[in-house]
């Protein structure tokens, strides 16, 4: 595993206090560090999508060549009083709609 969503809340600095560090500052969390290293390591051989699969729960699996897989999955269960967005597929700057997968299902929405 290269990186996971929980890495957002792990400080990149091993001496930082995990309780009060600013996780959303660029480069401050372990996810940023791991993804930056991954991008640098694969820069000479850019990855291409070889196939994609999805399931009824809102999970998405993107195969990147022979070596890598990007797994995207819901991180919460459905609660009638809260709507959650799990992931969004978009093509910025094209004006094309976004495909949004969330706790209420799949929705096509105009570009935000």
Secondary structure, DSSP 4 states (H G I P E B T S, - for coil): ----GGGGGSBSSTTS-TTTS-TTSTT-BHHHHHHHHHHHHHTTS---EEEEEE-TTS-EEEEETTTEEEEE--SS--BTTB--EEEEE--TTS-PPEEEEETTEEEEE---
